[in-house]
Amino acid sequence: MPRKKHMMGLIPGYRLKKAMEGGLEIIGPAALQGVFEDLERRGIRLSSNAACSTEQVNAILADIFGEDASKLMMTRIYRELESD
């Protein structure tokens, strides 16, 4: 995983959603919508300025997809955040 300032930081929900839309487009819109719904159920507010930790997001993705896939997804999310 790249060394990024976001790796252990907090990300506003709206920025996370935007980064996920760009970085995880490969999983398709239906799957991405399902991930968004799961994140919301677990307390990540994607349509607000409320911040969540990258550790929390990684843990949720690992729960859904497993450790290896979540690492790849987080790397793609970090890249999107850095390009924003």
N, CA, C and O atoms as CSV, one atom per row, in Angstrom:
chain,resi,resn,atom,element,x,y,z
A,1,MET,N,N,0.830,-1.168,0.000
A,1,MET,CA,C,0.000,0.000,0.000
A,1,MET,C,C,0.881,1.240,0.000
A,1,MET,O,O,1.889,1.283,0.706
A,2,PRO,N,N,0.519,2.233,-0.773
A,2,PRO,CA,C,1.351,3.434,-0.822
A,2,PRO,C,C,1.304,4.203,0.491
A,2,PRO,O,O,0.316,4.144,1.224
A,3,ARG,N,N,2.374,4.919,0.777
A,3,ARG,CA,C,2.401,5.775,1.963
A,3,ARG,C,C,1.640,7.045,1.631
A,3,ARG,O,O,2.099,7.859,0.830
A,4,LYS,N,N,0.514,7.211,2.226
A,4,LYS,CA,C,-0.311,8.385,1.958
A,4,LYS,C,C,-0.718,9.034,3.263
A,4,LYS,O,O,-0.780,8.380,4.304
A,5,LYS,N,N,-0.991,10.301,3.201
A,5,LYS,CA,C,-1.401,11.003,4.405
A,5,LYS,C,C,-2.755,10.520,4.910
A,5,LYS,O,O,-3.097,10.753,6.069
A,6,HIS,N,N,-3.529,9.852,4.061
A,6,HIS,CA,C,-4.861,9.395,4.451
A,6,HIS,C,C,-4.845,8.031,5.134
A,6,HIS,O,O,-5.870,7.597,5.660
A,7,MET,N,N,-3.709,7.354,5.134
A,7,MET,CA,C,-3.685,5.980,5.596
A,7,MET,C,C,-4.177,5.811,7.026
A,7,MET,O,O,-4.849,4.821,7.316
A,8,MET,N,N,-3.880,6.708,7.907
A,8,MET,CA,C,-4.314,6.582,9.287
A,8,MET,C,C,-5.188,7.761,9.680
A,8,MET,O,O,-5.432,7.990,10.865
A,9,GLY,N,N,-5.653,8.500,8.701
A,9,GLY,CA,C,-6.386,9.708,9.008
A,9,GLY,C,C,-7.884,9.563,8.922
A,9,GLY,O,O,-8.433,8.473,8.758
A,10,LEU,N,N,-8.514,10.702,9.038
A,10,LEU,CA,C,-9.957,10.778,8.917
A,10,LEU,C,C,-10.322,11.347,7.558
A,10,LEU,O,O,-9.651,12.240,7.041
A,11,ILE,N,N,-11.386,10.824,6.996
A,11,ILE,CA,C,-11.836,11.249,5.679
A,11,ILE,C,C,-13.301,11.655,5.791
A,11,ILE,O,O,-14.113,10.885,6.305
A,12,PRO,N,N,-13.654,12.851,5.320
A,12,PRO,CA,C,-15.073,13.209,5.291
A,12,PRO,C,C,-15.841,12.221,4.403
A,12,PRO,O,O,-15.330,11.775,3.375
A,13,GLY,N,N,-17.046,11.892,4.800
A,13,GLY,CA,C,-17.842,10.899,4.081
A,13,GLY,C,C,-18.019,11.202,2.604
A,13,GLY,O,O,-17.913,10.302,1.772
A,14,TYR,N,N,-18.288,12.456,2.267
A,14,TYR,CA,C,-18.498,12.793,0.864
A,14,TYR,C,C,-17.230,12.578,0.030
A,14,TYR,O,O,-17.325,12.203,-1.139
A,15,ARG,N,N,-16.039,12.809,0.614
A,15,ARG,CA,C,-14.774,12.566,-0.106
A,15,ARG,C,C,-14.526,11.081,-0.273
A,15,ARG,O,O,-14.046,10.640,-1.317
A,16,LEU,N,N,-14.853,10.302,0.758
A,16,LEU,CA,C,-14.701,8.856,0.667
A,16,LEU,C,C,-15.585,8.303,-0.441
A,16,LEU,O,O,-15.138,7.479,-1.239
A,17,LYS,N,N,-16.825,8.746,-0.497
A,17,LYS,CA,C,-17.741,8.260,-1.532
A,17,LYS,C,C,-17.206,8.569,-2.928
A,17,LYS,O,O,-17.213,7.711,-3.810
A,18,LYS,N,N,-16.745,9.799,-3.115
A,18,LYS,CA,C,-16.195,10.197,-4.413
A,18,LYS,C,C,-14.981,9.335,-4.776
A,18,LYS,O,O,-14.851,8.887,-5.915
A,19,ALA,N,N,-14.096,9.107,-3.804
A,19,ALA,CA,C,-12.902,8.286,-4.039
A,19,ALA,C,C,-13.283,6.844,-4.348
A,19,ALA,O,O,-12.653,6.200,-5.187
A,20,MET,N,N,-14.297,6.342,-3.683
A,20,MET,CA,C,-14.742,4.967,-3.942
A,20,MET,C,C,-15.390,4.855,-5.320
A,20,MET,O,O,-15.190,3.861,-6.018
A,21,GLU,N,N,-16.150,5.848,-5.711
A,21,GLU,CA,C,-16.772,5.827,-7.033
A,21,GLU,C,C,-15.712,5.769,-8.129
A,21,GLU,O,O,-15.880,5.055,-9.118
A,22,GLY,N,N,-14.632,6.509,-7.960
A,22,GLY,CA,C,-13.555,6.494,-8.946
A,22,GLY,C,C,-12.666,5.275,-8.841
A,22,GLY,O,O,-12.344,4.645,-9.849
A,23,GLY,N,N,-12.271,4.941,-7.632
A,23,GLY,CA,C,-11.307,3.859,-7.431
A,23,GLY,C,C,-11.886,2.466,-7.519
A,23,GLY,O,O,-11.175,1.515,-7.845
A,24,LEU,N,N,-13.171,2.335,-7.232
A,24,LEU,CA,C,-13.776,1.005,-7.216
A,24,LEU,C,C,-14.796,0.801,-8.326
A,24,LEU,O,O,-15.649,-0.083,-8.248
A,25,GLU,N,N,-14.699,1.623,-9.353
A,25,GLU,CA,C,-15.637,1.476,-10.477
A,25,GLU,C,C,-15.557,0.089,-11.102
A,25,GLU,O,O,-16.504,-0.359,-11.748
A,26,ILE,N,N,-14.447,-0.581,-10.913
A,26,ILE,CA,C,-14.235,-1.910,-11.484
A,26,ILE,C,C,-15.224,-2.952,-10.950
A,26,ILE,O,O,-15.497,-3.944,-11.626
A,27,ILE,N,N,-15.763,-2.736,-9.741
A,27,ILE,CA,C,-16.692,-3.730,-9.194
A,27,ILE,C,C,-18.105,-3.556,-9.734
A,27,ILE,O,O,-18.962,-4.413,-9.517
A,28,GLY,N,N,-18.353,-2.462,-10.433
A,28,GLY,CA,C,-19.655,-2.221,-11.040
A,28,GLY,C,C,-20.575,-1.421,-10.139
A,28,GLY,O,O,-20.414,-1.405,-8.918
A,29,PRO,N,N,-21.548,-0.752,-10.762
A,29,PRO,CA,C,-22.420,0.147,-10.000
A,29,PRO,C,C,-23.311,-0.563,-8.976
A,29,PRO,O,O,-23.536,-0.032,-7.889
A,30,ALA,N,N,-23.810,-1.729,-9.299
A,30,ALA,CA,C,-24.691,-2.429,-8.353
A,30,ALA,C,C,-23.919,-2.865,-7.107
A,30,ALA,O,O,-24.395,-2.688,-5.986
A,31,ALA,N,N,-22.734,-3.432,-7.305
A,31,ALA,CA,C,-21.918,-3.862,-6.168
A,31,ALA,C,C,-21.468,-2.656,-5.353
A,31,ALA,O,O,-21.464,-2.706,-4.123
A,32,LEU,N,N,-21.093,-1.588,-6.020
A,32,LEU,CA,C,-20.659,-0.383,-5.317
A,32,LEU,C,C,-21.805,0.193,-4.479
A,32,LEU,O,O,-21.592,0.629,-3.348
A,33,GLN,N,N,-23.003,0.191,-5.029
A,33,GLN,CA,C,-24.160,0.669,-4.271
A,33,GLN,C,C,-24.379,-0.201,-3.040
A,33,GLN,O,O,-24.716,0.312,-1.973
A,34,GLY,N,N,-24.193,-1.506,-3.177
A,34,GLY,CA,C,-24.312,-2.406,-2.037
A,34,GLY,C,C,-23.275,-2.102,-0.964
A,34,GLY,O,O,-23.578,-2.145,0.228
A,35,VAL,N,N,-22.054,-1.795,-1.385
A,35,VAL,CA,C,-20.991,-1.424,-0.434
A,35,VAL,C,C,-21.374,-0.128,0.274
A,35,VAL,O,O,-21.216,-0.018,1.490
A,36,PHE,N,N,-21.877,0.857,-0.476
A,36,PHE,CA,C,-22.294,2.120,0.129
A,36,PHE,C,C,-23.376,1.881,1.181
A,36,PHE,O,O,-23.327,2.450,2.271
A,37,GLU,N,N,-24.340,1.046,0.851
A,37,GLU,CA,C,-25.424,0.750,1.795
A,37,GLU,C,C,-24.882,0.069,3.055
A,37,GLU,O,O,-25.318,0.369,4.166
A,38,ASP,N,N,-23.944,-0.837,2.875
A,38,ASP,CA,C,-23.345,-1.523,4.023
A,38,ASP,C,C,-22.554,-0.544,4.889
A,38,ASP,O,O,-22.637,-0.593,6.116
A,39,LEU,N,N,-21.790,0.339,4.257
A,39,LEU,CA,C,-21.040,1.349,5.010
A,39,LEU,C,C,-21.990,2.237,5.813
A,39,LEU,O,O,-21.731,2.540,6.977
A,40,GLU,N,N,-23.090,2.652,5.185
A,40,GLU,CA,C,-24.077,3.495,5.874
A,40,GLU,C,C,-24.677,2.758,7.067
A,40,GLU,O,O,-24.838,3.343,8.138
A,41,ARG,N,N,-25.010,1.479,6.891
A,41,ARG,CA,C,-25.561,0.686,7.995
A,41,ARG,C,C,-24.588,0.581,9.158
A,41,ARG,O,O,-24.994,0.447,10.312
A,42,ARG,N,N,-23.304,0.643,8.843
A,42,ARG,CA,C,-22.277,0.517,9.884
A,42,ARG,C,C,-21.777,1.857,10.396
A,42,ARG,O,O,-20.760,1.924,11.087
A,43,GLY,N,N,-22.492,2.922,10.056
A,43,GLY,CA,C,-22.198,4.222,10.646
A,43,GLY,C,C,-21.355,5.178,9.831
A,43,GLY,O,O,-21.043,6.269,10.309
A,44,ILE,N,N,-20.975,4.811,8.618
A,44,ILE,CA,C,-20.201,5.711,7.760
A,44,ILE,C,C,-21.203,6.564,6.981
A,44,ILE,O,O,-21.970,6.038,6.174
A,45,ARG,N,N,-21.197,7.858,7.215
A,45,ARG,CA,C,-22.135,8.773,6.563
A,45,ARG,C,C,-21.504,9.349,5.302
A,45,ARG,O,O,-20.740,10.312,5.360
A,46,LEU,N,N,-21.832,8.751,4.170
A,46,LEU,CA,C,-21.190,9.099,2.900
A,46,LEU,C,C,-21.683,10.401,2.285
A,46,LEU,O,O,-21.003,10.982,1.440
A,47,SER,N,N,-22.838,10.858,2.692
A,47,SER,CA,C,-23.367,12.079,2.091
A,47,SER,C,C,-23.172,13.291,2.994
A,47,SER,O,O,-23.842,14.310,2.828
A,48,SER,N,N,-22.259,13.178,3.944
A,48,SER,CA,C,-22.056,14.287,4.872
A,48,SER,C,C,-20.580,14.624,5.005
A,48,SER,O,O,-19.712,14.013,4.382
A,49,ASN,N,N,-20.339,15.606,5.832
A,49,ASN,CA,C,-18.971,16.026,6.138
A,49,ASN,C,C,-18.427,15.256,7.338
A,49,ASN,O,O,-17.278,15.449,7.734
A,50,ALA,N,N,-19.258,14.376,7.921
A,50,ALA,CA,C,-18.825,13.589,9.081
A,50,ALA,C,C,-17.669,12.686,8.668
A,50,ALA,O,O,-17.758,11.958,7.679
A,51,ALA,N,N,-16.595,12.740,9.429
A,51,ALA,CA,C,-15.384,11.996,9.069
A,51,ALA,C,C,-15.414,10.582,9.621
A,51,ALA,O,O,-16.013,10.308,10.661
A,52,CYS,N,N,-14.753,9.696,8.897
A,52,CYS,CA,C,-14.573,8.317,9.351
A,52,CYS,C,C,-13.092,7.977,9.187
A,52,CYS,O,O,-12.382,8.613,8.408
A,53,SER,N,N,-12.646,6.988,9.913
A,53,SER,CA,C,-11.230,6.629,9.829
A,53,SER,C,C,-11.002,5.635,8.691
A,53,SER,O,O,-11.879,4.844,8.343
A,54,THR,N,N,-9.808,5.703,8.130
A,54,THR,CA,C,-9.461,4.748,7.083
A,54,THR,C,C,-9.399,3.334,7.653
A,54,THR,O,O,-9.688,2.366,6.949
A,55,GLU,N,N,-9.028,3.214,8.907
A,55,GLU,CA,C,-9.004,1.892,9.549
A,55,GLU,C,C,-10.408,1.296,9.616
A,55,GLU,O,O,-10.597,0.100,9.394
A,56,GLN,N,N,-11.378,2.134,9.922
A,56,GLN,CA,C,-12.770,1.679,10.003
A,56,GLN,C,C,-13.259,1.227,8.627
A,56,GLN,O,O,-13.898,0.182,8.507
A,57,VAL,N,N,-12.964,2.002,7.607
A,57,VAL,CA,C,-13.370,1.646,6.246
A,57,VAL,C,C,-12.696,0.347,5.823
A,57,VAL,O,O,-13.344,-0.538,5.265
A,58,ASN,N,N,-11.401,0.230,6.085
A,58,ASN,CA,C,-10.671,-0.987,5.731
A,58,ASN,C,C,-11.264,-2.208,6.433
A,58,ASN,O,O,-11.404,-3.266,5.820
A,59,ALA,N,N,-11.609,-2.070,7.701
A,59,ALA,CA,C,-12.185,-3.186,8.449
A,59,ALA,C,C,-13.523,-3.622,7.855
A,59,ALA,O,O,-13.809,-4.817,7.771
A,60,ILE,N,N,-14.328,-2.667,7.451
A,60,ILE,CA,C,-15.623,-3.003,6.849
A,60,ILE,C,C,-15.422,-3.687,5.504
A,60,ILE,O,O,-16.070,-4.694,5.219
A,61,LEU,N,N,-14.531,-3.150,4.675
A,61,LEU,CA,C,-14.267,-3.779,3.381
A,61,LEU,C,C,-13.693,-5.184,3.558
A,61,LEU,O,O,-14.034,-6.091,2.798
A,62,ALA,N,N,-12.835,-5.370,4.546
A,62,ALA,CA,C,-12.265,-6.692,4.816
A,62,ALA,C,C,-13.355,-7.659,5.261
A,62,ALA,O,O,-13.320,-8.841,4.918
A,63,ASP,N,N,-14.312,-7.163,6.017
A,63,ASP,CA,C,-15.447,-7.978,6.449
A,63,ASP,C,C,-16.270,-8.455,5.248
A,63,ASP,O,O,-16.725,-9.598,5.201
A,64,ILE,N,N,-16.447,-7.564,4.293
A,64,ILE,CA,C,-17.263,-7.871,3.118
A,64,ILE,C,C,-16.502,-8.725,2.102
A,64,ILE,O,O,-17.021,-9.730,1.617
A,65,PHE,N,N,-15.267,-8.317,1.783
A,65,PHE,CA,C,-14.532,-8.908,0.666
A,65,PHE,C,C,-13.339,-9.773,1.057
A,65,PHE,O,O,-12.816,-10.514,0.224
A,66,GLY,N,N,-12.900,-9.688,2.316
A,66,GLY,CA,C,-11.697,-10.394,2.735
A,66,GLY,C,C,-10.505,-9.457,2.748
A,66,GLY,O,O,-10.537,-8.370,2.173
A,67,GLU,N,N,-9.438,-9.910,3.426
A,67,GLU,CA,C,-8.249,-9.075,3.638
A,67,GLU,C,C,-7.554,-8.670,2.339
A,67,GLU,O,O,-7.238,-7.496,2.148
A,68,ASP,N,N,-7.314,-9.627,1.448
A,68,ASP,CA,C,-6.567,-9.317,0.223
A,68,ASP,C,C,-7.305,-8.319,-0.655
A,68,ASP,O,O,-6.710,-7.358,-1.144
A,69,ALA,N,N,-8.586,-8.542,-0.854
A,69,ALA,CA,C,-9.365,-7.628,-1.688
A,69,ALA,C,C,-9.464,-6.248,-1.052
A,69,ALA,O,O,-9.413,-5.237,-1.753
A,70,SER,N,N,-9.604,-6.197,0.274
A,70,SER,CA,C,-9.720,-4.890,0.927
A,70,SER,C,C,-8.429,-4.090,0.789
A,70,SER,O,O,-8.478,-2.868,0.649
A,71,LYS,N,N,-7.278,-4.755,0.827
A,71,LYS,CA,C,-6.002,-4.048,0.635
A,71,LYS,C,C,-5.942,-3.413,-0.745
A,71,LYS,O,O,-5.542,-2.258,-0.889
A,72,LEU,N,N,-6.339,-4.170,-1.754
A,72,LEU,CA,C,-6.368,-3.643,-3.118
A,72,LEU,C,C,-7.345,-2.472,-3.223
A,72,LEU,O,O,-7.031,-1.448,-3.829
A,73,MET,N,N,-8.511,-2.626,-2.640
A,73,MET,CA,C,-9.514,-1.558,-2.695
A,73,MET,C,C,-9.030,-0.302,-1.985
A,73,MET,O,O,-9.205,0.805,-2.492
A,74,MET,N,N,-8.423,-0.467,-0.816
A,74,MET,CA,C,-7.929,0.695,-0.091
A,74,MET,C,C,-6.810,1.393,-0.868
A,74,MET,O,O,-6.729,2.621,-0.858
A,75,THR,N,N,-5.968,0.643,-1.525
A,75,THR,CA,C,-4.917,1.248,-2.349
A,75,THR,C,C,-5.540,2.105,-3.440
A,75,THR,O,O,-5.084,3.220,-3.695
A,76,ARG,N,N,-6.576,1.591,-4.081
A,76,ARG,CA,C,-7.258,2.348,-5.137
A,76,ARG,C,C,-7.964,3.580,-4.560
A,76,ARG,O,O,-7.978,4.637,-5.190
A,77,ILE,N,N,-8.539,3.447,-3.387
A,77,ILE,CA,C,-9.195,4.575,-2.731
A,77,ILE,C,C,-8.170,5.665,-2.378
A,77,ILE,O,O,-8.416,6.850,-2.600
A,78,TYR,N,N,-7.014,5.249,-1.826
A,78,TYR,CA,C,-5.961,6.212,-1.486
A,78,TYR,C,C,-5.490,6.969,-2.735
A,78,TYR,O,O,-5.272,8.180,-2.689
A,79,ARG,N,N,-5.339,6.258,-3.827
A,79,ARG,CA,C,-4.909,6.917,-5.077
A,79,ARG,C,C,-5.907,7.981,-5.490
A,79,ARG,O,O,-5.521,9.080,-5.888
A,80,GLU,N,N,-7.188,7.659,-5.396
A,80,GLU,CA,C,-8.219,8.631,-5.753
A,80,GLU,C,C,-8.190,9.827,-4.809
A,80,GLU,O,O,-8.332,10.968,-5.248
A,81,LEU,N,N,-8.009,9.576,-3.530
A,81,LEU,CA,C,-7.953,10.682,-2.577
A,81,LEU,C,C,-6.755,11.597,-2.866
A,81,LEU,O,O,-6.855,12.819,-2.760
A,82,GLU,N,N,-5.646,10.999,-3.225
A,82,GLU,CA,C,-4.448,11.795,-3.516
A,82,GLU,C,C,-4.605,12.603,-4.796
A,82,GLU,O,O,-4.040,13.690,-4.911
A,83,SER,N,N,-5.353,12.096,-5.742
A,83,SER,CA,C,-5.523,12.816,-7.012
A,83,SER,C,C,-6.605,13.879,-6.921
A,83,SER,O,O,-6.750,14.703,-7.825
A,84,ASP,N,N,-7.357,13.863,-5.842
A,84,ASP,CA,C,-8.456,14.818,-5.644
A,84,ASP,C,C,-7.928,16.193,-5.295
A,84,ASP,O,O,-8.711,17.122,-5.095
